[in-house]
Amino acid sequence: MSILQNKIDFAAIVSVTRANINGDPLNGNRPREDYEGYGIFSDVAIKRKLRNRLQDLGECIFIQSDDRSDDGHKSLKDRADGYAEFKAEMSKGKKADKDKCMQIACRKWFDVRAFGQVFAFKGDEVSLGVRGPVSIQQAVSVSPIDIVDMQITKSVNSEAGKSGKSSDTMGMKHYVNFGLYVIRGSINCQLAEKTGFTDEDAKKLKEALCTLFENDASSARPDGSCEVCRVYWWEHAEKTPKETSAMIQRALHITPKKDVPESFGAYEIVLDRTECVLEIINLV
């Protein structure tokens, strides 16, 4: 497998219908929005879903959710220490070869060689920082979102031994009526050389992006409520092309056809011409 030689930029258009794509725990788990009412899908949440999909696709992942752990480790330190080759080099303390440690970690875990990782645990004499080639921005909705707040109740006894029906327990549920979000990112060749990120890795990342919401259903995001509608994949001819990522991002124009759009089809999408090879993946 060859190391990535051509810079890549990408964008994914995601529709959200009566779902909470990314709740804010500091705000009652309401869907995230900025002060102008545009919805936000954080880069951390996007990478969490990409990691989950890559794990489903058979890749070895370092940052695993507790409910998705497939190696029996309960913490990141346990997972790092459980990899004998990595542990042996890191245990040398200040004499550890950090470049070798990075190569070992990147060879083992897909998300480390893609997104980077900081290995800094209590009790270790040395810490290690890996800078990954894949950068992802927080996704922002094209139009302001309408958040619906719904009150819910629970009227069953939580504990045995209580006579009669318990009083209703009140709660809140929040969702976006409809929103169209745009995920944007890029893959840097210079950093890919350092972590060993390959062309095959890029293809796997693209597959994960196209299937972002598979195996992701919950009460906040029922199956089919969040959908990747279209993916744009720009491949440049050089490692450091004349067209910057900012220029590529400005080439994609998405505008609503009416004041309150309620579907992906209610938006007009226009692409400016660019010099790089463009693959458009229509999923709707």
DRENPA-3360 file (N, C-alpha, C; in nm, 2 decimals, always signed):
BEGIN
1 = MSILQNKI = +0.08/-0.12/+0.00/+0.00/+0.00/+0.00/+0.09/+0.12/+0.00 ~ +0.06/+0.22/-0.09/+0.14/+0.34/-0.10/+0.09/+0.45/-0.01 ~ +0.19/+0.53/+0.04/+0.15/+0.64/+0.12/+0.08/+0.75/+0.03 ~ -0.02/+0.81/+0.09/-0.09/+0.91/+0.01/+0.00/+1.02/-0.05 ~ -0.01/+1.04/-0.18/+0.07/+1.13/-0.26/+0.00/+1.25/-0.31 ~ -0.14/+1.25/-0.30/-0.22/+1.36/-0.36/-0.31/+1.41/-0.25 ~ -0.30/+1.54/-0.22/-0.39/+1.60/-0.12/-0.53/+1.58/-0.16 ~ -0.61/+1.56/-0.05/-0.76/+1.54/-0.07/-0.84/+1.64/+0.01;
9 = DFAAIVSV = -0.94/+1.70/-0.05/-1.04/+1.77/+0.02/-1.17/+1.70/+0.01 ~ -1.26/+1.71/+0.11/-1.39/+1.65/+0.09/-1.50/+1.73/+0.17 ~ -1.62/+1.70/+0.12/-1.74/+1.76/+0.19/-1.85/+1.66/+0.18 ~ -1.93/+1.66/+0.29/-2.05/+1.57/+0.29/-2.17/+1.65/+0.34 ~ -2.28/+1.63/+0.26/-2.40/+1.70/+0.30/-2.49/+1.60/+0.37 ~ -2.53/+1.65/+0.49/-2.61/+1.56/+0.58/-2.74/+1.62/+0.61 ~ -2.85/+1.55/+0.60/-2.98/+1.60/+0.63/-3.03/+1.54/+0.77 ~ -3.10/+1.62/+0.84/-3.15/+1.58/+0.98/-3.30/+1.61/+0.98;
17 = TRANINGD = -3.38/+1.51/+1.00/-3.52/+1.53/+1.01/-3.58/+1.47/+1.14 ~ -3.63/+1.56/+1.22/-3.69/+1.53/+1.35/-3.60/+1.44/+1.43 ~ -3.47/+1.49/+1.45/-3.37/+1.42/+1.52/-3.28/+1.52/+1.59 ~ -3.20/+1.47/+1.69/-3.10/+1.55/+1.75/-2.97/+1.49/+1.72 ~ -2.90/+1.55/+1.62/-2.78/+1.50/+1.56/-2.66/+1.51/+1.66 ~ -2.66/+1.61/+1.75/-2.55/+1.64/+1.84/-2.60/+1.73/+1.95 ~ -2.64/+1.66/+2.06/-2.69/+1.74/+2.18/-2.58/+1.80/+2.26 ~ -2.61/+1.91/+2.33/-2.52/+1.98/+2.41/-2.55/+1.95/+2.56;
25 = PLNGNRPR = -2.46/+1.87/+2.62/-2.49/+1.83/+2.76/-2.49/+1.94/+2.86 ~ -2.43/+2.06/+2.83/-2.44/+2.17/+2.91/-2.56/+2.26/+2.89 ~ -2.65/+2.22/+2.80/-2.77/+2.29/+2.77/-2.89/+2.20/+2.76 ~ -2.90/+2.10/+2.86/-3.01/+2.01/+2.86/-3.02/+1.92/+2.74 ~ -2.90/+1.89/+2.67/-2.89/+1.81/+2.56/-2.97/+1.86/+2.44 ~ -3.00/+1.99/+2.43/-3.06/+2.05/+2.32/-2.96/+2.04/+2.20 ~ -3.01/+2.03/+2.07/-2.92/+2.04/+1.96/-2.84/+2.16/+1.96 ~ -2.71/+2.15/+1.92/-2.62/+2.26/+1.93/-2.66/+2.37/+1.82;
33 = EDYEGYGI = -2.65/+2.49/+1.86/-2.67/+2.60/+1.76/-2.58/+2.72/+1.80 ~ -2.55/+2.81/+1.70/-2.48/+2.93/+1.73/-2.58/+3.04/+1.77 ~ -2.52/+3.16/+1.79/-2.61/+3.27/+1.83/-2.70/+3.32/+1.72 ~ -2.67/+3.28/+1.60/-2.76/+3.32/+1.49/-2.86/+3.22/+1.45 ~ -2.86/+3.11/+1.53/-2.96/+3.00/+1.50/-2.92/+2.89/+1.40 ~ -2.80/+2.89/+1.36/-2.75/+2.79/+1.27/-2.71/+2.66/+1.35 ~ -2.74/+2.55/+1.31/-2.71/+2.42/+1.38/-2.56/+2.39/+1.37 ~ -2.51/+2.32/+1.47/-2.37/+2.28/+1.48/-2.36/+2.13/+1.51;
41 = FSDVAIKR = -2.28/+2.06/+1.43/-2.25/+1.92/+1.45/-2.10/+1.92/+1.47 ~ -2.06/+1.90/+1.60/-1.92/+1.92/+1.64/-1.82/+1.82/+1.57 ~ -1.70/+1.87/+1.55/-1.60/+1.79/+1.49/-1.57/+1.66/+1.57 ~ -1.58/+1.68/+1.70/-1.56/+1.56/+1.79/-1.66/+1.46/+1.77 ~ -1.79/+1.50/+1.76/-1.90/+1.40/+1.73/-1.88/+1.34/+1.60 ~ -1.84/+1.41/+1.50/-1.82/+1.36/+1.36/-1.71/+1.25/+1.37 ~ -1.60/+1.28/+1.43/-1.49/+1.18/+1.44/-1.53/+1.06/+1.52 ~ -1.62/+1.08/+1.62/-1.67/+0.96/+1.70/-1.74/+0.87/+1.61;
49 = KLRNRLQD = -1.83/+0.92/+1.52/-1.91/+0.84/+1.43/-1.82/+0.77/+1.33 ~ -1.72/+0.85/+1.28/-1.62/+0.79/+1.18/-1.55/+0.67/+1.25 ~ -1.50/+0.69/+1.37/-1.44/+0.58/+1.44/-1.52/+0.46/+1.45 ~ -1.65/+0.48/+1.49/-1.75/+0.37/+1.50/-1.76/+0.30/+1.37 ~ -1.78/+0.37/+1.26/-1.79/+0.31/+1.13/-1.67/+0.23/+1.09 ~ -1.55/+0.29/+1.11/-1.42/+0.23/+1.08/-1.41/+0.10/+1.16 ~ -1.45/+0.10/+1.28/-1.45/-0.02/+1.37/-1.54/-0.12/+1.31 ~ -1.66/-0.08/+1.26/-1.75/-0.18/+1.20/-1.69/-0.24/+1.07;
57 = LGECIFIQ = -1.60/-0.16/+1.00/-1.54/-0.20/+0.88/-1.41/-0.28/+0.90 ~ -1.39/-0.32/+1.03/-1.28/-0.41/+1.06/-1.15/-0.34/+1.10 ~ -1.14/-0.21/+1.11/-1.02/-0.14/+1.15/-1.00/-0.14/+1.30 ~ -0.87/-0.14/+1.34/-0.84/-0.13/+1.48/-0.84/+0.01/+1.53 ~ -0.92/+0.04/+1.63/-0.94/+0.18/+1.67/-0.89/+0.20/+1.82 ~ -0.82/+0.31/+1.84/-0.77/+0.33/+1.98/-0.88/+0.40/+2.07 ~ -0.94/+0.50/+2.02/-1.05/+0.57/+2.10/-1.18/+0.50/+2.07 ~ -1.21/+0.40/+2.15/-1.33/+0.32/+2.14/-1.43/+0.37/+2.25;
65 = SDDRSDDG = -1.56/+0.37/+2.21/-1.66/+0.39/+2.31/-1.67/+0.27/+2.40 ~ -1.70/+0.29/+2.53/-1.71/+0.18/+2.63/-1.80/+0.07/+2.58 ~ -1.92/+0.11/+2.52/-2.02/+0.01/+2.48/-1.98/-0.06/+2.35 ~ -1.87/-0.01/+2.29/-1.82/-0.07/+2.16/-1.69/-0.14/+2.17 ~ -1.63/-0.15/+2.29/-1.50/-0.20/+2.31/-1.49/-0.35/+2.26 ~ -1.40/-0.38/+2.17/-1.39/-0.51/+2.12/-1.26/-0.58/+2.16 ~ -1.19/-0.52/+2.25/-1.06/-0.59/+2.30/-1.05/-0.61/+2.45 ~ -1.16/-0.58/+2.52/-1.17/-0.60/+2.66/-1.11/-0.50/+2.75;
73 = HKSLKDRA = -1.04/-0.40/+2.69/-0.98/-0.29/+2.77/-1.08/-0.18/+2.81 ~ -1.07/-0.14/+2.93/-1.17/-0.04/+2.99/-1.12/+0.10/+2.99 ~ -1.00/+0.12/+2.95/-0.94/+0.26/+2.95/-0.84/+0.27/+2.84 ~ -0.81/+0.40/+2.80/-0.71/+0.42/+2.69/-0.57/+0.37/+2.74 ~ -0.54/+0.39/+2.87/-0.41/+0.35/+2.92/-0.40/+0.19/+2.91 ~ -0.51/+0.13/+2.95/-0.51/-0.02/+2.94/-0.48/-0.07/+2.80 ~ -0.55/+0.00/+2.70/-0.53/-0.03/+2.56/-0.39/-0.01/+2.51 ~ -0.33/+0.10/+2.55/-0.19/+0.13/+2.51/-0.10/+0.03/+2.58;
81 = DGYAEFKA = -0.12/+0.00/+2.71/-0.03/-0.09/+2.78/-0.05/-0.23/+2.73 ~ -0.17/-0.26/+2.67/-0.20/-0.40/+2.62/-0.13/-0.43/+2.49 ~ -0.08/-0.33/+2.43/+0.00/-0.35/+2.30/+0.14/-0.36/+2.34 ~ +0.19/-0.49/+2.34/+0.33/-0.52/+2.40/+0.44/-0.44/+2.33 ~ +0.44/-0.43/+2.20/+0.54/-0.36/+2.13/+0.55/-0.21/+2.16 ~ +0.43/-0.15/+2.17/+0.42/-0.01/+2.21/+0.47/+0.01/+2.35 ~ +0.42/-0.07/+2.44/+0.45/-0.06/+2.58/+0.60/-0.08/+2.61 ~ +0.66/-0.17/+2.54/+0.80/-0.20/+2.56/+0.89/-0.08/+2.53;
89 = EMSKGKKA = +0.85/-0.01/+2.42/+0.93/+0.11/+2.38/+0.90/+0.23/+2.47 ~ +0.77/+0.25/+2.51/+0.73/+0.36/+2.59/+0.79/+0.35/+2.73 ~ +0.80/+0.22/+2.78/+0.85/+0.20/+2.92/+1.00/+0.23/+2.93 ~ +1.07/+0.26/+2.83/+1.21/+0.31/+2.84/+1.22/+0.45/+2.89 ~ +1.10/+0.51/+2.91/+1.10/+0.65/+2.97/+1.17/+0.75/+2.88 ~ +1.26/+0.83/+2.94/+1.32/+0.94/+2.86/+1.41/+0.89/+2.75 ~ +1.44/+0.76/+2.76/+1.53/+0.70/+2.65/+1.45/+0.64/+2.54 ~ +1.32/+0.65/+2.55/+1.23/+0.60/+2.44/+1.25/+0.68/+2.31;
97 = DKDKCMQI = +1.24/+0.60/+2.20/+1.25/+0.66/+2.07/+1.11/+0.70/+2.03 ~ +1.08/+0.83/+2.04/+0.94/+0.88/+2.01/+0.90/+0.86/+1.87 ~ +0.99/+0.87/+1.77/+0.96/+0.84/+1.63/+0.92/+0.69/+1.62 ~ +0.99/+0.60/+1.68/+0.96/+0.46/+1.68/+0.82/+0.43/+1.74 ~ +0.80/+0.50/+1.86/+0.67/+0.48/+1.93/+0.55/+0.53/+1.84 ~ +0.57/+0.64/+1.77/+0.47/+0.69/+1.68/+0.44/+0.59/+1.57 ~ +0.55/+0.54/+1.51/+0.53/+0.45/+1.40/+0.46/+0.32/+1.45 ~ +0.49/+0.27/+1.57/+0.42/+0.15/+1.62/+0.27/+0.18/+1.64;
105 = ACRKWFDV = +0.24/+0.30/+1.70/+0.10/+0.33/+1.73/+0.02/+0.35/+1.60 ~ +0.08/+0.42/+1.51/+0.02/+0.45/+1.38/-0.01/+0.32/+1.30 ~ +0.09/+0.23/+1.31/+0.07/+0.10/+1.24/-0.04/+0.02/+1.30 ~ -0.07/+0.03/+1.43/-0.17/-0.05/+1.50/-0.31/+0.01/+1.48 ~ -0.32/+0.14/+1.51/-0.45/+0.20/+1.52/-0.48/+0.30/+1.41 ~ -0.59/+0.27/+1.34/-0.63/+0.36/+1.22/-0.65/+0.50/+1.26 ~ -0.73/+0.52/+1.37/-0.76/+0.66/+1.41/-0.64/+0.74/+1.46 ~ -0.54/+0.67/+1.51/-0.41/+0.74/+1.54/-0.34/+0.79/+1.42;
113 = RAFGQVFA = -0.33/+0.71/+1.32/-0.26/+0.75/+1.19/-0.34/+0.85/+1.11 ~ -0.47/+0.85/+1.14/-0.56/+0.94/+1.06/-0.58/+1.08/+1.14 ~ -0.62/+1.07/+1.26/-0.66/+1.19/+1.33/-0.55/+1.24/+1.43 ~ -0.45/+1.15/+1.46/-0.35/+1.19/+1.56/-0.40/+1.15/+1.70 ~ -0.31/+1.16/+1.80/-0.34/+1.12/+1.93/-0.23/+1.17/+2.03 ~ -0.27/+1.20/+2.15/-0.18/+1.24/+2.26/-0.17/+1.12/+2.35 ~ -0.06/+1.06/+2.37/-0.04/+0.95/+2.47/+0.03/+1.01/+2.59 ~ -0.05/+1.05/+2.69/+0.00/+1.11/+2.81/-0.08/+1.05/+2.93;
121 = FKGDEVSL = -0.02/+0.96/+3.00/-0.09/+0.89/+3.11/-0.02/+0.91/+3.24 ~ -0.10/+0.91/+3.35/-0.04/+0.93/+3.48/+0.05/+0.81/+3.51 ~ +0.17/+0.84/+3.56/+0.27/+0.74/+3.60/+0.37/+0.72/+3.49 ~ +0.35/+0.76/+3.37/+0.44/+0.74/+3.26/+0.55/+0.85/+3.26 ~ +0.67/+0.82/+3.24/+0.78/+0.92/+3.24/+0.78/+1.01/+3.11 ~ +0.72/+0.95/+3.00/+0.73/+1.02/+2.87/+0.59/+1.03/+2.81 ~ +0.56/+1.14/+2.74/+0.44/+1.15/+2.67/+0.47/+1.16/+2.52 ~ +0.37/+1.13/+2.44/+0.39/+1.12/+2.30/+0.27/+1.19/+2.23;
129 = GVRGPVSI = +0.30/+1.28/+2.14/+0.20/+1.35/+2.06/+0.21/+1.31/+1.91 ~ +0.10/+1.27/+1.85/+0.10/+1.23/+1.71/+0.00/+1.33/+1.64 ~ +0.05/+1.39/+1.54/-0.03/+1.49/+1.46/-0.08/+1.41/+1.33 ~ -0.21/+1.40/+1.32/-0.27/+1.32/+1.21/-0.30/+1.41/+1.08 ~ -0.30/+1.34/+0.97/-0.32/+1.42/+0.84/-0.47/+1.45/+0.81 ~ -0.56/+1.39/+0.88/-0.70/+1.41/+0.85/-0.76/+1.52/+0.94 ~ -0.80/+1.63/+0.89/-0.86/+1.74/+0.97/-1.01/+1.75/+0.93 ~ -1.09/+1.77/+1.03/-1.24/+1.78/+1.00/-1.29/+1.90/+1.08;
137 = QQAVSVSP = -1.36/+1.99/+1.01/-1.43/+2.10/+1.07/-1.56/+2.07/+1.14 ~ -1.60/+2.15/+1.23/-1.74/+2.13/+1.28/-1.84/+2.16/+1.16 ~ -1.94/+2.08/+1.15/-2.04/+2.10/+1.04/-2.14/+2.21/+1.09 ~ -2.18/+2.29/+1.00/-2.28/+2.40/+1.03/-2.39/+2.39/+0.93 ~ -2.51/+2.41/+0.98/-2.63/+2.40/+0.89/-2.63/+2.51/+0.79 ~ -2.69/+2.48/+0.67/-2.69/+2.58/+0.56/-2.79/+2.69/+0.60 ~ -2.90/+2.66/+0.66/-3.00/+2.75/+0.71/-3.02/+2.74/+0.86 ~ -3.08/+2.85/+0.92/-3.11/+2.84/+1.06/-3.20/+2.72/+1.09;
145 = IDIVDMQI = -3.18/+2.66/+1.21/-3.26/+2.54/+1.24/-3.38/+2.58/+1.33 ~ -3.48/+2.50/+1.33/-3.60/+2.51/+1.42/-3.59/+2.40/+1.52 ~ -3.57/+2.43/+1.64/-3.56/+2.33/+1.75/-3.69/+2.31/+1.82 ~ -3.74/+2.19/+1.83/-3.87/+2.16/+1.89/-3.84/+2.10/+2.03 ~ -3.90/+2.16/+2.13/-3.88/+2.11/+2.27/-4.01/+2.04/+2.31 ~ -4.00/+1.91/+2.35/-4.11/+1.83/+2.38/-4.10/+1.77/+2.52 ~ -4.21/+1.79/+2.59/-4.21/+1.74/+2.73/-4.25/+1.59/+2.73 ~ -4.18/+1.51/+2.80/-4.21/+1.37/+2.81/-4.23/+1.33/+2.96;
153 = TKSVNSEA = -4.30/+1.21/+2.98/-4.33/+1.17/+3.11/-4.30/+1.02/+3.13 ~ -4.28/+0.98/+3.25/-4.26/+0.84/+3.28/-4.36/+0.81/+3.40 ~ -4.45/+0.71/+3.39/-4.55/+0.69/+3.49/-4.55/+0.54/+3.53 ~ -4.43/+0.49/+3.55/-4.41/+0.35/+3.60/-4.32/+0.36/+3.72 ~ -4.33/+0.26/+3.81/-4.24/+0.26/+3.93/-4.10/+0.21/+3.89 ~ -4.01/+0.29/+3.94/-3.87/+0.25/+3.91/-3.82/+0.15/+4.00 ~ -3.88/+0.14/+4.12/-3.84/+0.04/+4.22/-3.95/-0.05/+4.26 ~ -3.93/-0.17/+4.30/-4.03/-0.26/+4.34/-4.07/-0.23/+4.48;
161 = GKSGKSSD = -4.19/-0.28/+4.52/-4.24/-0.26/+4.66/-4.32/-0.14/+4.69 ~ -4.34/-0.05/+4.59/-4.42/+0.06/+4.60/-4.56/+0.03/+4.56 ~ -4.66/+0.07/+4.64/-4.80/+0.04/+4.61/-4.85/+0.15/+4.51 ~ -4.94/+0.11/+4.42/-5.00/+0.21/+4.33/-4.91/+0.26/+4.23 ~ -4.96/+0.34/+4.14/-4.88/+0.39/+4.03/-4.80/+0.52/+4.08 ~ -4.67/+0.53/+4.04/-4.59/+0.64/+4.09/-4.64/+0.77/+4.01 ~ -4.61/+0.88/+4.07/-4.64/+1.01/+4.01/-4.56/+1.02/+3.89 ~ -4.61/+1.09/+3.79/-4.54/+1.11/+3.66/-4.41/+1.18/+3.68;
169 = TMGMKHYV = -4.31/+1.13/+3.62/-4.17/+1.20/+3.62/-4.16/+1.27/+3.49 ~ -4.13/+1.40/+3.50/-4.13/+1.49/+3.38/-3.99/+1.50/+3.33 ~ -3.98/+1.51/+3.20/-3.85/+1.53/+3.13/-3.87/+1.60/+3.00 ~ -3.76/+1.63/+2.93/-3.77/+1.70/+2.80/-3.69/+1.63/+2.70 ~ -3.74/+1.64/+2.57/-3.68/+1.58/+2.46/-3.67/+1.69/+2.35 ~ -3.56/+1.70/+2.29/-3.54/+1.81/+2.19/-3.49/+1.75/+2.05 ~ -3.54/+1.81/+1.95/-3.50/+1.77/+1.82/-3.50/+1.88/+1.71 ~ -3.43/+1.86/+1.60/-3.43/+1.96/+1.49/-3.54/+1.92/+1.40;
177 = NFGLYVIR = -3.63/+2.01/+1.37/-3.74/+1.98/+1.27/-3.68/+1.94/+1.14 ~ -3.60/+2.02/+1.08/-3.52/+1.98/+0.96/-3.39/+2.07/+0.96 ~ -3.28/+2.01/+0.92/-3.16/+2.08/+0.90/-3.07/+2.01/+0.80 ~ -3.00/+2.09/+0.72/-2.90/+2.04/+0.62/-2.76/+2.09/+0.67 ~ -2.68/+2.00/+0.70/-2.55/+2.03/+0.76/-2.44/+1.99/+0.65 ~ -2.33/+2.06/+0.65/-2.22/+2.03/+0.56/-2.09/+2.00/+0.64 ~ -2.04/+1.88/+0.63/-1.92/+1.84/+0.69/-1.80/+1.87/+0.59 ~ -1.70/+1.94/+0.63/-1.58/+1.97/+0.55/-1.45/+1.92/+0.61;
185 = GSINCQLA = -1.36/+1.87/+0.53/-1.24/+1.82/+0.58/-1.13/+1.81/+0.47 ~ -1.01/+1.77/+0.51/-0.90/+1.75/+0.41/-0.80/+1.65/+0.47 ~ -0.72/+1.60/+0.38/-0.61/+1.50/+0.42/-0.48/+1.56/+0.36 ~ -0.39/+1.58/+0.46/-0.26/+1.65/+0.43/-0.15/+1.54/+0.40 ~ -0.08/+1.55/+0.29/+0.01/+1.45/+0.24/+0.14/+1.45/+0.33 ~ +0.19/+1.57/+0.37/+0.31/+1.57/+0.45/+0.29/+1.50/+0.58 ~ +0.18/+1.52/+0.64/+0.15/+1.45/+0.77/+0.12/+1.30/+0.75 ~ +0.06/+1.27/+0.63/+0.04/+1.13/+0.59/+0.17/+1.05/+0.58;
193 = EKTGFTDE = +0.27/+1.12/+0.53/+0.40/+1.05/+0.52/+0.46/+1.01/+0.66 ~ +0.43/+1.10/+0.76/+0.48/+1.08/+0.90/+0.40/+0.97/+0.97 ~ +0.27/+0.96/+0.95/+0.19/+0.86/+1.02/+0.17/+0.73/+0.94 ~ +0.21/+0.73/+0.81/+0.19/+0.61/+0.73/+0.05/+0.60/+0.67 ~ -0.03/+0.71/+0.66/-0.16/+0.71/+0.61/-0.16/+0.68/+0.46 ~ -0.23/+0.58/+0.41/-0.22/+0.53/+0.27/-0.34/+0.57/+0.19 ~ -0.33/+0.54/+0.06/-0.44/+0.56/-0.04/-0.56/+0.47/+0.01 ~ -0.52/+0.35/+0.05/-0.63/+0.25/+0.10/-0.70/+0.31/+0.22;
201 = DAKKLKEA = -0.62/+0.37/+0.31/-0.68/+0.43/+0.43/-0.78/+0.54/+0.39 ~ -0.74/+0.62/+0.28/-0.83/+0.73/+0.24/-0.96/+0.67/+0.18 ~ -0.95/+0.56/+0.11/-1.07/+0.49/+0.06/-1.16/+0.44/+0.17 ~ -1.10/+0.39/+0.28/-1.18/+0.34/+0.39/-1.25/+0.46/+0.46 ~ -1.18/+0.57/+0.47/-1.23/+0.69/+0.53/-1.35/+0.74/+0.45 ~ -1.34/+0.74/+0.32/-1.45/+0.78/+0.23/-1.57/+0.69/+0.25 ~ -1.55/+0.56/+0.26/-1.66/+0.47/+0.28/-1.73/+0.49/+0.42 ~ -1.65/+0.52/+0.52/-1.70/+0.55/+0.65/-1.79/+0.68/+0.65;
209 = LCTLFEND = -1.74/+0.78/+0.57/-1.81/+0.90/+0.56/-1.95/+0.88/+0.49 ~ -1.95/+0.80/+0.39/-2.07/+0.77/+0.31/-2.17/+0.70/+0.39 ~ -2.13/+0.62/+0.49/-2.22/+0.54/+0.57/-2.22/+0.58/+0.72 ~ -2.21/+0.71/+0.74/-2.18/+0.77/+0.87/-2.28/+0.73/+0.98 ~ -2.41/+0.71/+0.94/-2.51/+0.69/+1.04/-2.56/+0.54/+1.05 ~ -2.49/+0.45/+0.98/-2.52/+0.31/+1.00/-2.48/+0.26/+1.14 ~ -2.57/+0.18/+1.20/-2.55/+0.13/+1.33/-2.53/+0.24/+1.44 ~ -2.61/+0.36/+1.41/-2.60/+0.47/+1.50/-2.73/+0.51/+1.56;
217 = ASSARPDG = -2.83/+0.43/+1.54/-2.97/+0.46/+1.58/-2.98/+0.48/+1.73 ~ -3.06/+0.57/+1.78/-3.09/+0.59/+1.92/-3.23/+0.66/+1.93 ~ -3.27/+0.68/+2.05/-3.40/+0.75/+2.06/-3.39/+0.90/+2.01 ~ -3.27/+0.95/+2.02/-3.25/+1.09/+1.97/-3.23/+1.09/+1.82 ~ -3.18/+0.98/+1.76/-3.16/+0.97/+1.62/-3.21/+0.84/+1.56 ~ -3.34/+0.83/+1.55/-3.40/+0.71/+1.49/-3.35/+0.67/+1.36 ~ -3.35/+0.55/+1.32/-3.30/+0.50/+1.19/-3.37/+0.58/+1.08 ~ -3.29/+0.64/+0.99/-3.34/+0.71/+0.87/-3.36/+0.86/+0.90;
225 = SCEVCRVY = -3.34/+0.91/+1.02/-3.37/+1.05/+1.05/-3.24/+1.13/+1.02 ~ -3.12/+1.07/+1.02/-3.00/+1.14/+0.98/-2.94/+1.07/+0.86 ~ -2.91/+1.14/+0.76/-2.87/+1.08/+0.63/-2.77/+1.15/+0.56 ~ -2.66/+1.08/+0.51/-2.56/+1.15/+0.42/-2.62/+1.15/+0.28 ~ -2.65/+1.27/+0.23/-2.72/+1.28/+0.10/-2.62/+1.28/-0.02 ~ -2.50/+1.34/+0.00/-2.41/+1.35/-0.11/-2.27/+1.38/-0.05 ~ -2.17/+1.32/-0.11/-2.03/+1.34/-0.07/-1.95/+1.39/-0.19 ~ -1.87/+1.49/-0.17/-1.78/+1.55/-0.27/-1.64/+1.51/-0.23;
233 = WWEHAEKT = -1.56/+1.45/-0.32/-1.42/+1.41/-0.29/-1.33/+1.46/-0.40 ~ -1.25/+1.57/-0.36/-1.16/+1.63/-0.45/-1.02/+1.58/-0.43 ~ -0.96/+1.53/-0.54/-0.82/+1.48/-0.53/-0.73/+1.56/-0.62 ~ -0.63/+1.63/-0.55/-0.54/+1.72/-0.62/-0.43/+1.64/-0.69 ~ -0.36/+1.71/-0.78/-0.26/+1.64/-0.86/-0.12/+1.65/-0.78 ~ -0.11/+1.73/-0.68/+0.01/+1.74/-0.61/-0.01/+1.72/-0.46 ~ +0.11/+1.72/-0.39/+0.10/+1.71/-0.24/+0.06/+1.85/-0.18 ~ +0.12/+1.95/-0.24/+0.09/+2.09/-0.20/+0.04/+2.17/-0.32;
241 = PKETSAMI = -0.09/+2.16/-0.35/-0.15/+2.22/-0.48/-0.16/+2.37/-0.47 ~ -0.18/+2.43/-0.59/-0.21/+2.58/-0.59/-0.34/+2.61/-0.53 ~ -0.44/+2.52/-0.55/-0.57/+2.55/-0.49/-0.57/+2.50/-0.34 ~ -0.60/+2.60/-0.26/-0.60/+2.57/-0.11/-0.73/+2.50/-0.07 ~ -0.73/+2.45/+0.05/-0.86/+2.39/+0.10/-0.97/+2.50/+0.11 ~ -0.93/+2.62/+0.14/-1.03/+2.73/+0.15/-1.09/+2.76/+0.01 ~ -1.01/+2.75/-0.09/-1.06/+2.77/-0.23/-1.15/+2.66/-0.27 ~ -1.12/+2.54/-0.23/-1.21/+2.43/-0.26/-1.34/+2.44/-0.19;
249 = QRALHITP = -1.33/+2.48/-0.06/-1.46/+2.49/+0.02/-1.55/+2.60/-0.04 ~ -1.49/+2.71/-0.09/-1.57/+2.81/-0.15/-1.63/+2.78/-0.28 ~ -1.58/+2.67/-0.34/-1.63/+2.62/-0.47/-1.77/+2.56/-0.46 ~ -1.80/+2.52/-0.34/-1.93/+2.45/-0.32/-2.03/+2.55/-0.26 ~ -2.14/+2.58/-0.34/-2.24/+2.68/-0.30/-2.37/+2.61/-0.28 ~ -2.43/+2.62/-0.16/-2.56/+2.56/-0.13/-2.65/+2.67/-0.08 ~ -2.76/+2.69/-0.15/-2.86/+2.79/-0.11/-3.00/+2.74/-0.11 ~ -3.08/+2.78/-0.02/-3.22/+2.73/-0.01/-3.31/+2.79/-0.12;
257 = KKDVPESF = -3.40/+2.71/-0.18/-3.49/+2.76/-0.28/-3.61/+2.83/-0.23 ~ -3.64/+2.81/-0.10/-3.75/+2.88/-0.03/-3.71/+2.92/+0.11 ~ -3.79/+3.00/+0.18/-3.76/+3.05/+0.31/-3.74/+2.94/+0.41 ~ -3.83/+2.84/+0.41/-3.82/+2.73/+0.51/-3.81/+2.60/+0.44 ~ -3.69/+2.56/+0.40/-3.66/+2.44/+0.33/-3.69/+2.32/+0.42 ~ -3.75/+2.21/+0.37/-3.78/+2.10/+0.46/-3.73/+1.97/+0.40 ~ -3.64/+1.97/+0.30/-3.58/+1.85/+0.25/-3.45/+1.89/+0.17 ~ -3.37/+1.79/+0.14/-3.25/+1.81/+0.07/-3.28/+1.87/-0.07;
265 = GAYEIVLD = -3.39/+1.83/-0.13/-3.43/+1.88/-0.26/-3.47/+2.02/-0.27 ~ -3.49/+2.08/-0.15/-3.53/+2.22/-0.14/-3.41/+2.32/-0.14 ~ -3.29/+2.26/-0.18/-3.17/+2.34/-0.18/-3.11/+2.33/-0.33 ~ -3.05/+2.44/-0.37/-2.98/+2.45/-0.50/-2.83/+2.44/-0.47 ~ -2.77/+2.35/-0.54/-2.62/+2.32/-0.52/-2.55/+2.36/-0.65 ~ -2.45/+2.45/-0.64/-2.37/+2.49/-0.75/-2.22/+2.47/-0.72 ~ -2.15/+2.42/-0.82/-2.00/+2.39/-0.80/-1.92/+2.48/-0.89 ~ -1.83/+2.55/-0.84/-1.73/+2.62/-0.93/-1.63/+2.52/-0.98;
273 = RTECVLEI = -1.58/+2.56/-1.10/-1.48/+2.47/-1.16/-1.35/+2.47/-1.08 ~ -1.29/+2.36/-1.06/-1.16/+2.35/-1.00/-1.06/+2.26/-1.08 ~ -0.93/+2.27/-1.05/-0.84/+2.19/-1.13/-0.83/+2.05/-1.09 ~ -0.87/+2.01/-0.97/-0.85/+1.88/-0.92/-0.96/+1.78/-0.97 ~ -0.93/+1.65/-0.96/-1.03/+1.55/-1.00/-1.14/+1.54/-0.89 ~ -1.26/+1.55/-0.93/-1.37/+1.55/-0.84/-1.46/+1.43/-0.86 ~ -1.48/+1.36/-0.75/-1.58/+1.24/-0.74/-1.70/+1.29/-0.66 ~ -1.82/+1.28/-0.72/-1.94/+1.31/-0.66/-2.02/+1.18/-0.63;
281 = INLV = -2.05/+1.15/-0.50/-2.12/+1.03/-0.46/-2.26/+1.07/-0.42 ~ -2.36/+1.04/-0.50/-2.50/+1.07/-0.47/-2.56/+0.95/-0.39 ~ -2.61/+0.98/-0.28/-2.66/+0.87/-0.19/-2.81/+0.88/-0.17 ~ -2.87/+0.99/-0.23/-3.01/+1.01/-0.22/-3.07/+1.02/-0.36;
% end
